[in-house]
Amino acid sequence: MSKLTKKILYFDYWDVGYRNFLRLDRKFKENDFQSLLLHTASWTGEETEKEKEIEGLKLRDISFYKTIRLKNVIIKENPTAIIILNLSFLLDRVFVQICKELRVPIFHLAHGKLVTIESVTIQKTNSRKRALIKKIDVKNIYSLYNYLLEYGSVKKVFSLFYRMIKNHTEFTTLPKYCSELEVNKSFVYYQSDYDLMVKEFEFPKDKVNIIGNPELDVFYNSKLKNKKDYCSKDLNIKTNTYVAYIDDGLSEIQNWDMEKWKLFLIDVNSVLRKNEIQLIVKLHPRRIIEEEKSFFEENDIKYFHDIDFKNFLEHSLFVLSHYSSVIVYALLLKKKVKSPRWGVSKNLVEQYPVEVVNYYYEKDHFEESIFEIDINEDRIQEYIIENIGKVDGKSTDRIVDRIIKDIKVNV
């Protein structure tokens, strides 16, 4: 294999998640690989550039190729290997089938802590009816079109619809292993993710690798700044006392829309403002707030799309979130994590043990304990060891090294 022919094709459904690949991309290029991030953002109706480059990574929307058939794109690009972030949706299954036909190694890279069986039970109850009457949009039509082309037998089509009606979560959050999900390797963050994939989703043990959390590599290796300087220069706030809210990106599957989220922010912020505490929001990548800027200004809520996460959490009074997977960052820094469960937040899944994250079922209790920031350090350390494992800043290296090794075996 010559240097010029080595190419990694990354795939995602939109272009905002490019950071998940960017940290891998630098190391692949050190090993003489070319790369391309293919996405299908235009299928959602969003205005998107057909081609652009971010920090050396080339991104292309599928509209660049003037086709809606994924197989045509893959044949044209002729990648050495493909990396996908999800392994359950229709297009994920399409990629698997195409890679089998073209003999291209394909790898699944989890991009967060996987959901738990307990949390999905709640989601099933809340979303079953909505899922069956969900609007058929362009994205779903194009996905189905590609699925039919690659798997195109009448029996397969009927089987697909039967499974989607019987249990739609099989195609979202609870995939059951089958030939449609047969990738070369699936890379997951933690032992708990491995257990979920193998014991609950029934993936073969040799197909799932624990690699640690690559998002923690930069976090682990970055340095802390002076608090006063960070608050005044980076956050541009007048006080040094603020709460770091990690936006979970709660979606319609939890019955949360923008208006409900704003009600939550107003409710929490009323307590913080009363105690002269600044609320600062780290927005979820999927959160679009272009039409909501006046809301944040009127309520004196600061927000950031991108932020120095380590310093953001470290210098906060405490961290606020519902169940974001990046709560683990706060735990590693031994920060108090508070999670509202009153008002619009009532009955949301409790992803973390009560000894690790403090849940508040009444607003009054939250306010009364606003300055309580002690933690159960021993229990948190146990949780980190059990669920996260060793954090050494080398997860990205492990992913790239294992993919390159697997590619060589399959060449």
C-alpha positions, 0 to 999 in steps of 0.5 A: 500500500503506497502512502498516497493511497492510504485514506481514512473516511470519517462519517457523521450525520452533521458537520458540528461533530468534527472534533470527534475526528479531529483529535484522531486526524492529526495522528493518522496524518503523522502516519501518512494517511489522507482523510475526509469527513463525509456528512449528510447535514444537507439532508436535514434541510440545513444550509451547509457548505458543500466543502470546507476545511477546519484545522486541516480536516476537510469536510464534505457534505454529500451534496458535493457528489451530486448523488444521494447514494452513499455507495457511489461516494465510497467507491469514488473516495476509495478509502482504506478504512471508514470510521463512524460515530454511531452503530444503530441507525439505518445509515450505519447499517448501510455503511456496514453492508457497503464495506462488506461488499467493497471489503473496506474495514469499518470501525465504530467509535463511541463518542460518549458514555453509552446509555444504560438499560435503566435510562432507556426504559424511561425513554421507551415509555416516553417516546414510543407513540411519538416515534411511530407517528414521527414526521417522515422527513428528507433525511429519513427518506434518503436513509431508507432509500440507501437501505433498500438499495443495499439490502434490497429484498422484499423480505428484508424490507418487511423485516425492517418495518416489523422491527422498527414498529416492534421496538424502535429503540433497536435503531436508536439507543438499544441496538441488538447485535446482528449482521447489519452491525458487524464492524471490524471493531467497536471502540468504547470508553469504559468498562460499563460501556463494554458490559452494555455492548457485550451483555445487553446488546450481545456484541461479540467480545472480540469486536469491542475494545475499551480504549478510555475517553479520548475527550479526556486526553486534552483535558488531562494534558492541559494546564490550569490558569489563575482563577481571577485571570480566567474569570476576567479574561476568558469568561469576561465576568465581573465576579469570580463566583459562577456555576458551570452548567453543562447543557445536556442537549435534552431533545424531544425524546425527553419531551424537552423543547426550547421553551421548556429548556428556557423555563428550566434556565429561568428557574435555576437562574432565579436562585443563583441571581438571588445569591449573586452567582453568575450562571454560565452555560456550556452549550451542547453542540446540537443546541442552536440559539441564534434566535434566543440571544435576547433571552440570554441577555435579558436574564444575564446568562452567559453562554459559550459554544467552545470553552477551555473545559478544564478551567471552566469546571475547576474555577466554578463554585459547582457544576450543574447538569442533568446527566451529561456524559461529561460530568465525569470531567467534573468528578475527575477535578473533585468538583461538586455536581448538582442535578435538578429534579424539580419542576420541568426536570422532574422524573428525568433519568438519574444517570449517576449514583446519589453518592456521586451526583447530588439530586435536588427534588425541591427548589427550596432544598437547592437554594438552602444548600447553594453554597454546600460544595463538599463531596464524598471523595472516596465514593467518587474515586471508587466510581471513577475507577469502576466506570472510567478506569485509568486516565492517562491522556493516551486514548487517542493513540490507542484508537489510531494504533489499533485501527492501523494494526487492524488495517494491516491485517485486512490488507 
